[in-house]
């Protein structure tokens, strides 16, 4: 694994200019969302905080004068994988040595209301170039004010979700993609010609599958590829209690929830084009 990469920091769902719709959808799934954040780059967000990581809904306000083409020019749904780092400068140097050609570090900030007044949450990002990964954005994120992000009272969700454990990615050739990205990760498992491969990053598993394998496994629960041959298709999250999850999902139509006993699957159409699996 790349030095100064500590595992998963967060995963981003692009909502483009439909952030309000996404917030409503995830609240109906039993998630507690943070108040709206306003980035210095013009984007807006809400977070779903877990113990070690979090899920971010990211978009742009309608009529925004600033632009972020990686959001407005991209499909709705999973958009980015953020790796945790203790040193943006250190991980940038390590990525350069590994020939991943990282972009220059980017500083990002947003105001956070606290009981003691408004403070500024600050981040340092190190991004891989767009051509490095064709299924989504990948970057490392150093939290300079971590205490303003992982705050008390925001990590308890009605559905009892507590961490992201798997990212499902569609690629034409899983074994080739796993071999190419293996230096970024702790472990890689692939077999030539197989329809799946796996990368490991701390507690996170990144499962690479073909589009055919995705649809064979999930049918119409899978989301819209939007013309892409490679894309981030879904997440698996660990819950404290599947019974709590079932209670949180009780108002959803039965056609959109598949309860397999040991896991519960929610159709991508219910979660901003993001397939969701929940396990204990």
N, C-alpha and C positions, 0 to 999 in steps of 0.2 A: 504494500500500500504506500502511496505517496507520503513522504514525511510531512508532518504538521496537519495531516488529514485525520480527524478524530472520529469519523463516522457520519451519520446523517444529522443534518441540522433541520432542514424542513423541505417540504415539497410544495410546489406552487401550482394552483389551478388558475388558468387564464379565464377571466370573465369578460374581457374586452370592455364594452360599455354597458354590460348587464350585471353589474355587481349586486344591485338590489335583489334581482331574481335569484342569484346564487346564494345570497345570505338567507333568503326565505327558504330555499330548498334545503340547505344544510341545517337550519334551525328545525325544520320538520323532521329531519333525520336524528334529532336528539343531541345536536352539538351546541355547546355554549360558545358564542363568538365574542371576540373582543370588540370594543368600540372602534369606529372607523379611524383608520390612520391615513395621514396625508404625507406622502414622500416628497423630498426635495426635488425629485425628478419628475413630479407631476402626477404620478400614479397614486391610487388609493387602495386600501386593503382592509381586510378583517382576518384575524387569525383564530385557529382552533388549537389551543395549547395543550400539549400532553406532558408527560414527565420529562423524557429526554429530547423530544423533537416537537414539531408542530406542522400544521397544514395551513397554507395561506391561500385566501381568495384574493386575487389581484386584478385590478382593472384600471380604466381611465374614466374620469368624469365626462359625461356628455358635453360636447363643445369645448373640450380642453384645448388650450393654446399650445401646451407642450405635447410632444408626441413620443411614444415608445413603440417603434415598429414591431418589436418582438412580441407586443401584446395586440395592438390594433391590426397587425398584419398576419396574425396567427389564428389557428382554429380555437374555438372554445374547448376547454378541458385541460387536462394535465399538460403543463408547459415547461416545468423546470425542476431539476434536482439540485438542492443546495447541500454541499458537504460542509460539515463543521470543521473549523480550524482554530487553532490558538495563535496563529500568526499569518496574516495575509501576505506579508513580505516573504516569510519562510515557505509558504505553500506556492507562491509565485515562482520563487527560485527553483523549487523542486519540480514543478511542472515544466519549467524551461529545460531543466536537465533531462527530463523524460521525453522531450521533443513534442510536448503538447501545445506549444506556442501560445501561452496564456496572454490575454489582453492586459494592459496596464491596470493596476488596482483602481477601483472606483469607490469613492466615499458616498455614503447614503445616510440620510437622517430623516426623522419624523418626530413631531412633538407628541408627548405622552402626558395626559392629565393624571396627576397623582394627588394624594391627600395633602401634600406640601406644595402644591402648585404645578405648573407645567414644566416638564423637563424634556430634554432632547435625547431620544434614542439614536445611537450612532452605530453604523456598520461599515465594514470594509469588505468589498467584494473582489474576488479574482475570478474572471470569467474565461472559460474556454472559448475559442473562436467558433462562430456558427458552423463552419465546415467540419469541425472536429467530431460533432455528434449530430446526426441528422434526425434523431427521434425526439429532440428537445434540448433546452438550454441546460448546461451543467456549469455550476460555479461553486466556489468556496466562499463561506460567509464567516467573518470574524465579528462577534458581538463585542463592541467596546463598552456597552452599557447593558450587560446581560440582565441585571436586576430589573430593568424597565420592561423586559419582554416576558420572562418567566415570573409572573406576579401571582401572589396568593389570591385564591378565589376564582381564578380563570381556568384551572386545570381539571375541575370536576364537571363532567358532562352527564346529562340525563341518560344518555345511552351507554355510559361507563367506559367509553373509549379512552385508552391510556398511552398507546404508542403505535407508530407506523412500523410494520414488520416486513412488508413486501411491496415492491413496485413492479407492475406488469408492463412490459415493453414489447411492442411488436416490431420485428425487423425481418427482412427477407431471408437472411442467413444467420441464425442465432450463434452457431459455433464460430463463424468468422468474426462476428461483432464482439463476442466474449473474449476471443483471443486478442483482438486489437485493443480492447479497453482494459485488459487484465492488469497492466501496471498501476492503474488507478485504484484497484481494489485489493482487499486482503486475500481473497480466494477467487478462483474461477473454475467452473466445471463445464466442460463441453464435450460433445462427441460429434465427429464429422458426419454431416448428412442428417443429424437429428433435428426435430422440429422445436427443440427447446435447449437452452443453456442457462447457466446461472452465475451471477457475480455476487460476492458477499462484501458488505461494508458495515462492520460492527454487527449490530443486531438486525440490520436491514439485508434482505435478499432481493436482488434485482433479477427477475425471471424474464429471459428473452425468449419469445415464442414467435412462430410464424402467424400470419393472419388466419390461415386455415386452422391452426391449432387453437387460436383464440375462439373462433366461431364454433368449432367442434365442442369446446368445453362450455361456452357460455351462451351460444345461440343469440337470440335477440336481446339478451341482457347486455351484450357488448355495445360500446358506443359507436359513434359515427367517425369513420376514418377521415372524412372530409377530403378525399382524394390523395391522402398521404400513403406512402408505402412503408413508412416507419413512424411510429408514434407511441406516446405513453398512454396506456389504455386503462389502467386501474391500480387500486391500492388494496392492501389487506391491513386491517388494524386489529390490535389486540384489545379486548374489553375485559373489565373486571367481572362482568356478569352478562351472559347472553340473555338471561331473563330480563334484565334491565333494558337491554337493547330491544328485545321483542316488545316490551311495554312502550318504549319510545317510538317504535315503528308501527304501532297498532292501527294508526289512521291511514296508512298507505294502502293502495289497492293491492290485493293479493297477487295480481299478475306482475307486480314490480318487485316482489320479495320472494326469494326462494330459501326456505328454512330447511337445511339439511341436517339439523340436529346438532352437530358439532361445529357448524358454521352457518352463517346467514349471509346471503348474497343480495345486494340491492342493485337493480338495473341502472345502467349509466344514464338513462333518460331522466332519472330522479335526482341525479347528483352532478349537474353541469357537465354532462358527457363524460363522467368518470365512474367506471365500474367499481363498486365497493364490496369487499368481503370483510366479515367480522368473525373473529374466533376468540375463545377465552385463553 
